[in-house]
Amino acid sequence: MIETDHKLTMQLNFFPILFDFDEFQISKTIYSDETLQELRRNHNRTHSFFRNGDDIYISNSGSDGVIEIGDNITKGVFSDHSITASLIKHIFFRTFKQRFVSYTPVDFYPFRFFSKQDNDDLIHDLLPSHLQGKIAYKKLIEVQLRLANINGQKQFGFVINIKRNWIFEKTCLDLHIEGYDLAGVEVLHCEVLPGLSNILAPNEEFVGTIADINGEMATVETNEGSVNFPLHELFIKKTKFNIGKYLDFAMSPEKTTSVLNRIESKRSEIYNTKNLYKEINSTAKHLFTGRLDGAKVLFENSDGFCFTVQDVPMTVNNTFDLKTPTFIFDPAGTKTNSTSPDMGLTNFGPYDSISFDTKSPSVICICHRENRGYFTDFLGSLKDGISNSNFFKKGLLKKYELQDLTYNINELSSFELSEYLRIIREWDESKPDLAIIEIPSEFKRLPDNDNPYYKLKAKLLSLEIPVQYVSTEKVKAYNEYILNSLALQIYAKLGGTPWVLPSQKSVDREIIIGIGHSWMRQNQYKGAEQSKVVGITTFLSSDGQYLLGDKVKDVSFENYFNELLSSLTYSFNRLEREQGWAEGDTVRLIFHIFKPIKNMEFDVISQFIKNNTKYKIKFAFVTISKSHPHLLFEPTQVGISGKGAYIPNRASNIFLDSETCVVQMFGPKELKTTRQGMSTPIQIKIRTPQGNYDNNELGEQLYYDLAYIVQQIFSFTYLSWRSFLPGEQPATMLYSNLISKLLSKMRTVNGWDADHLNYSLKRKKWFL
């Protein structure tokens, strides 16, 4: 089954830059920091200076000044693309400042500026006149330069995005004079960089919270201790909470509520894909064409380097057809379904039915005594199914081919943590295989460090018991869809494999490894020490079976290399024994990484390969991210039931170059409501070492088949086992991120030791 439709033509929010030359002249001189600072200090009005390697390059942007310095050389537009890119950025910035004199950009790169139109401020008409413009929720326009190689053609282009952000231009001195209490308020220190007044917005740093005020000075508690700042250099941190609190003071709580409600009510409108498409195109017209005659703006310097920009987005077609995988429900591969894993599971039972060793699980169940009637009805339907259901007629017992399911029901007198712990302590029978626990929805609103949800999960996991929570609301109003998803999660938490995917008929052995990490930081203030890093690795086979997961210890950054190497080595050795690899086998390792730490992971795998000469190892590092500027639009897409207009179908994709692909994971069919708005694609990128990295040793081992990797990642989005619907992330990243998030939440629980997870829970999906 192919998930794309070639009748539709997509557009990328990429506006190509047009040159009428292949080479250009530019001056350069030898770099030193002192030389660069002096040139900028003396000639910044007419010239741009930027460093590239050991040289400073000079662009004359004004006709009234010539600097007799350095050598004039010839460079190629694409062969020297990093120099070209710097030139484009500087010329674009200067041209913008000349054309739009009253605008002060927020950043040089990515180039960002706020709209000045009152109708682009969602709250303008709700504020009193003295606050209008000073406080706003405005359109923020972001322009990034990209070099793409689409359909074999290299092209520079500007990528345009539009967001909405708070503006708060009152200084803490203004607020203090008004009588606003600043004690304990989070603040930013804003400093105008030398020579950039009215050219760039002040540099902002989140420094800490105000402890005391003396005259026009504030004492701020920072990560460097107590530091004094002038109040006129401090601004409150622009969060909904901080601004709402000030508006309560400046207006009234009722008026503040109407302001915040306005923003909330407009979300589906401003993030509507069709509206966003029109806004991006309108912005491109303003930036790249003359406001009166509509002719293309010529961006140029005085050295003859010039370009224009196409004012309509690039039209693209699918690079290749991504296919929905076939779902397999037996080791022989004879029981398959090519459309629905749920239907296949109902017809055939789970993939590992014959080998699954927890056929008669014992479950400890905890509910509030006032809800026992609802809870036992819920448990009965979970076990035996709903007779008139389309999706859950068989129930957990028969659908997953279990022999028995024993519930041990225990009652709480209150939802206090002590009550839950009392029941767990009193459980003196043999250890249960799973816990099903009723919790009130209020738990979600409690702070992490005082939340029974995490304390209880930590307690049960330390006893090596996976837990399935269910809210009181769901207990009282469950349906076939809720039960169907819960049963799937429960089977996975018990260690089961509901289905697998076809594995490639390759002579290479292949393991897919998800690597996640999270920093342990004291706080978000400037200078916060990122003292420790925790790593998570998850191992899947090429057919999607969850082989094992390993949690790397909380270690200082200096020790992360050794811990990650040790974790990979331990898991690799375990898998080679279990799978009977032979010396000389080619082993392909595909690493899925959310966010790499510089070249750290390359260093680790380089050492890992040196240590494992027994096998021929090929590997690829792939990042999978939503943090990128690219958007795909489908103007002929009318949507489904009022949602998804202008959004391409799931599986639509475009190769931006030989290492990068963007894939639309949620199309109109996958969106649940109109409030979801724009569905952004994910970016899949094969990573190579950055900077001056010695790549010679790794060259032969790197694996570059982008189409293969993209199809595999797409297939792995059908393996979440949280629900039967495909997700946005492949299972490798989803699992690593879920584990990382839970570990960070449970870290504050007294007595919790994450090493428990490295034993009997290693192969169970306890984190779902």
Secondary structure, DSSP 4 states (H G I P E B T S, - for coil): -B---TTS-EEESEEEEE-S-SEEEEEEEE--HHHHHHHHHHHTTTEEEEEETTEEEEEE--TT-----SEEEEEETTTTHHHHHHHHHHHHHHHHHHH-TT---SBTTTEEEE---GGGBTTGGGS-TTTBTTEEEEEEEEEEEEEEEETTEEEEEEEEEEEEEEEE---HHHHHHHT---TT-EEEEEEPPTT-TTTSPPEEEEEEEEEEEETTEEEEEETTEEEEEEGGGEEE---HHHHHHHHHHHS-HHHHHHHHHHHHHHHHHHT-HHHHHHHHHHHHHHHHB-TTT-PBP-EE-TTS-EEEE-SSPEEE--SS--BPPPEE-STTS-SEESS-HHHHHHHH--TTTTT-S-SS-EEEEEEEGGGHHHHHHHHHHHHH--TT-SS-SSHHHHHTT-S--EEEEEEESSS-HHHHHHHHHH--SSPPSEEEEEE-GGGGGS-GGG-HHHHHHHHHHHTT--EEEEEHHHHHS--HHHHHHHHHHHHHHTT----B-PPP--SSEEEEEEEEEEEEES-SSTT--EEEEEEEEEEEETT--EEEEEEPP-EEHHHHHHHHHHHHHHHHHHHHHHHT--TT-EEEEEEEESS--TTHHHHHHHHHHHH-TTSEEEEEEEEEES-S---EE-TT---BTTB-TTPPPTT-EEEEETTEEEE----TTT--SGGG---PPEEEEEE---SS---TTTTTTB---HHHHHHHHHHHTT--SS-SS--SS-HHHHHHHHHHHHHHHHTTSTT--GGGGGTTTTTS-TT-
